[in-house]
Amino acid sequence: MWRLKFGQNIDINGVSWYPLLIPYTITIQQGIKNTVLITVFEFNAHHYRCNQYSDNGIKHTNEVGHSMQWIEVRVQTTSEGVEPVVGLLMACNIKNSQIVDADEMERFLCENPHQWDYKDDSIISNATGAEVVFYVPHTPDGKEILVQVEDNLRTISSRVEFVNFGSLELSINTVDDEDWLHEWKKTYKPFSIGSIVVRPFWEEYTPKEGETIFTIDPGAVFGTGLHATTQLCIRTLEEIITPGKTVLDVGSGSGILSVISLLLGASYAFACDIDPAAERCALENARLNSVEKPCYDVRTGDIFENQALQNELEARCFSVVVANIVADAIIGLVPLLRRFMAEEGRFIASGIITERLPDVYAAFSKEKMYIYSEQQLDGWHCIVAGFHNA
């Protein structure tokens, strides 16, 4: 039997492949000799493939880049009905599903009002009840699984007592994995932020005089350049970065800020993030812009807890520290800045909503830091601060 580790990236002919987010893996029970087939979907930024494994090895492989269709199923239920419905799906060998519970989301946000700098009211304003979303392949095997689910849903109310399941109405839609992998690219075109032009790698662009091109593979982490907080940081870096500066990018995401710093003339940049996917994404974006060691390093780690990471940063002493995160993280970072930033260095703090400005200013004041400038865009604020009274 083939054993596959979820979350494991696979190198095929020198290209790294990662499990597709939806779905990860589907297990199908065949009637003949109870053979188990495991369908694995792998992708990188350009291609994807579908392999089916069995006791005898690889059963079938779709050619790289071929499209595959899926059946998207949404089960309408209630908060108390979610758990048994998910259990029913697992009994039908559907191991991965998405829960959308408007009531639970609203209750959680109301009970924890101080944990969020910002929430999008549209997430819950038009939603009611709960739904469980899952996908099966648009194949005879997938349709057979769907029939099994429908049969079990018809009788679940009689088998599970004292639970209000709601309507258990099914909404079924056919989707193409082109929708997940490629369609969004149609609206992501080159755009300018000051003299910086952010160019997705699949788009051609001829630079004009004075423009600096940053080529990006957006990946699945924060930092496409479209958000106001990122744009504020880029505009500030344009003003601050001069040849020879060194830059620390905390919460680096795609690496957009650290790589752009190097394109603007910085001599060295260090990017760190708690998400391992961010490290892969930042290194790929560095490669797309011909940025490499020794001028660029990327680490995965928690700057607040990882002592080895703290020691490495302290040894470098950066002239610019940029953190496009949230107010609470910025407040926690401020007491560490004397370890990582030069005495006359600049700290660029972005991702701050208006309501949290007093808290951030109080953190700067406590550490005897000076405020050099503040910019605002679409309700988000970017502050430049430091220890030197300029």
N, C-alpha and C positions, 0 to 999 in steps of 0.2 A: 504494500500500500504506500502510495506517495504521501508524504507528510509535508505540508506547506505552512510556513510560519507567517501569521498575519503581520503586516507592517514591515516585512522584510523587503528591502530593495534588491533587485536582481540585475546583474550585469550581463547584457547580451551583446556580444560583438563590440564591447567597449562603451555601450550606451546604458545608463542607469534607468531602470524601469521601476515604477512605484505603483502600489495597489490603487485602483480607482476608488474615489471616495464613495460613490453610489453606483452599483453595489460593490461591496468588497469581494465576497465569495458566495457562490450559490451551490448547495449540495443537492443533487438529484438522485433519488432512489429509482433504479431501473427494475422492471419486473423480472427480467431473465437472470437467474442465478443471483439475484439480489446484488448485482454489481453497483458499486457506488461511483458516480462520476462527480468530479469537482471541477467547476468552471472558474477559471481565474482570469481576471481582467487586469492588464498591466498597461501603463502609459507613461510617456514623457511629454514634453511640451509639444511634440510634433506628431507622434504616432501612438497607436495603441494596438494591442493584440488580444485575442481570446484563445486560451488553451483549455482543453478538457483532459483531465487526468483520470486514469483508472488503475486497476491492479496491474494492467499490462503496460503501463507507461502512458505516453501522450496519445490520446485518442484522436484529437482533431485540433487543428490550429487555423483560425481565420488569418488571412494575410494581413500584414501590418498596414494600417491605414484604412481597412475596409469598414464600412459603417455597419452598425448593428442596432436593431430596434428593440425597445423594451415596452412592457405594459406597466404603466404607473397606476397604482390602485390606492385610493383614499377611502378609508373606513370611517364613517361618521359615528362617534360614540360620545361618552361622557368621561369626566375625570376618573370616576370609580370604575368605568368600563375599560380603561386603557390597559391596565395590567393583565386581565384575563384575555383580552384580544391579542396582545403581544405574545402571551403564552400559547395561544392557539396557533399563531403564525409560526412560532418556533417548532411546534409539534408537526407542522407541515414543511419543516426544513427551510423556513425563511428566517435566517439568523440575524438579519439586519433590517431595521425599520426606523422610521422617524416619527416622533411624537410631537404633535402640535396641540398644546392644551392652553387655550386662551385664559380660562378661569384660573388655572394654576399659575400662569405667567403673571397675571394681574395681581393675584394674591401675594406672590413672592416679591414683586416690585414694591407693593404697598407696605409689606412687612419689613423691608430692608431699604428704606428710602435714602439712607446715607451711604450706601455702597456704590451708587451710580452717579457719575458726573453728568451723564446724558443718556436718555432713552428715547427711542423713536416711537411716539405714540401710535403711529400707524400699524405697529406690530400687533397691537391688541384692540385698537379702537373699533375695527369692523369685524372682529372675529368673535365667535361664540362657540361654546362647547369644546370638544376635543376631537382630533382625528389622528389616525395612525396611517402612515404612508409607507408603502413598500413597492418593490419592483420585481418583476419576473421577466425572463427573456421572452420575446415575441416569437416563440417556437412551440412546436407541439408539446414538448416537455413543460415549458412554462405555462401553457394554457391548461395543462393537466393539473398543475399545482394550483392554479387559480380556481379551477372547478372544485378541488378539494377544500380550499379555503371557503368558498361560497357555501358549500354543503355544511361545513362545520359552523359557520356563522348563523345559519338558519336554526340550529338547534342549541346554540350556546346558552340562550336564556333559560331553557328548561334544564340544562345541565349544571348551571351555576346559579344558585338561588340567592335572593336578597341583593341583587346587583341591578341597578338601573343602567342598561346598556345604551339607552337612546335609540335612535332609528336604525343603526347598523347599516345605513344606506351606503352603497359602493359607488364611487365615481371612478370610472376607468378611462384612461387616455393612453394613446400610443405615442411614445417619444423616441426620438433617434438620438444616439449618443453624440451625433454631430451637435445637437442642441447644447450638450454639456461642454464639449471640448472646443467647439469652433464658433458657434453662433455669436457669442458675446464679443468676439474679436471685431465684428463688423462695425461696432460703435466706438471702438477704442482706437482713435487715430492720433497721429503726432500733434502735440500741442505745446505752447510756449509758456514758460514761467520766467519772466525777465529775459535774460539772454540764453537761458537753458531751454532746449527743445527736447521734450521727452518723446522718444520714438519707439513704439513697440517693434520687436525684431522682425515681424512679418510685413512691416510697412516700409516702403522706400521713401527717402526724404533727402533733398539736396539742400545743404545748409547755406544760409545767407551769410554775408559778412558780419562778423562779430558774434555769431551764434555758436554755442557749445552743444553738441549732440550727446544726449544720454540715451543709450539703447537699452531697452528693458524687456525681460521675459517676466511678466507679472506674477506667474505662479499662483500659489494659494495663500500668500501671507500679505500683511498690510504693507502698503507703500507703492501705489501705482502712480502717485503724483497728482491724482485727481482731487484728493481731499484737501480742504482749506488748511489744516494743520501742517501738512507736508509742504504745501505751497509757501506758507509763511516761513518755514525753515529754509527752503531753497532760496528765497529772496534774501533772507538774513545771511546765509552762507555767502551769497554773491557779494555782500557788503564787507564781510569780515575776512574771508579767506584771501590770503596773500601767499606768494611763494615761500615755502619753508615751514608753513604752519603744520602742526600735527593735530589730528582730529579723533576724538572718541565718540562713537555713535552708540548710545544706550537704547535698547529696544529697537534694533536696527531693521527688523522686518526684511523687506526685499533688498536692503543695502543701498537704497536709492540715495540717501543723504551722504553716506560715507564715500560712495563711488563718485558722486557729483563733486564732493569736496576735492577729491584727487584730480578730477577733470578741470577744476577751477585753479589748481596750482598747489594744493597741499602736498607736502613731501611724504606723508605717511597717514594712514587711517586704520583704525581698529574698530570693528563692529561686533557687538554682542547682543544676544537675544536668548530668552529662555526656551524658545521653540526650535527644535532641531531642524524643522523644515525651513526656517529662516536662514540657517547657515548654508544649506544647499542652494537656496534661492539667491542669496547674496553673492556666493562664489560664482554662480552661473552668470549673474549680471555683471560682475567684475570681468569675467572672461569676455563677455560680449562687448565690453568697452576697453579691451586690451589692458586691463589692470590686473596685476599679479604681484606675488611676493618679489622683493622684500618690502614693497611699499604698502601692502594690504594684508591684514589678518582678520579672520572671523572666528568667533568662539560661541559655543552654546553654553550658557550658564546664568545663574541668578546672581547679579552683581551685589545683592543685599546679603546673600547667604554663602556664596562660594568664596572661601578665603583665598584659595589659589588664584582665582581670577582677580580678586582685589589686589593681591600682591603683584601680579603681572602688570596691572594697570598703574599701580603706584610707582613701579620702576620706570615707567615711560614718561609720566608727567606731561599731559597734553596741553597744547595752547588753546584748543577749542573743544568743549564738550557739548554735544547736541543730544537732546532727549525729547523725542516726539512721542510722548506717552500720555499719561493722565495726571491730574493734580496730585492725587495721593502718592503716586510713585515718584513724582518730582519732589514732593515734600520729604519723602524718605531718602531721596538721593542727595539733597542739599548738604546734609552733615558730612557726607563722604567726599565732597568735592575737593577739599583741601588736600586730600591724599592723591587725587588723580589729576588735578588741574594746576597749571603754573600760576604763580602769584598774580601775574598780569594777564591771565587767561580770560576767556569769555565762555559763559555758560548760556546756551540757547535752549530755552524751555518752552515747548509747545504742547498743544493738546489740552489747554486750560479753558474751561467755560467761564463766562462772566461771574457766575455765582461763586466760583471757587477762587477768584483772584485774591480776595482778602487773606485766605488761608495760605496761598503761595507767597504773597508778600510778607506775611508774618514769619514764614520759614526763612526767607532771605534775611529779614531783619534780625532774627535770632542768631544767625551765623555771621552777622555784621557784613553782609554783602550789599553792594551798591547796584541800583537799577540804572542801566544805560539807555535802554529803549524798550518800547512796547508797541506791538502792532496788533491789529484786530482784523479778522476776516470772517464773515458769516457767523458771528457769535463766538468764534474761537480766538484765543489770545496767544501771542508768542512774545516772550520776555527775554531780553539779553541782560545778564547780570555778571558781576565779578567781584573780586576782593579788593581790587585796586581802585582808588578814588581818581578816576580819569578826569 
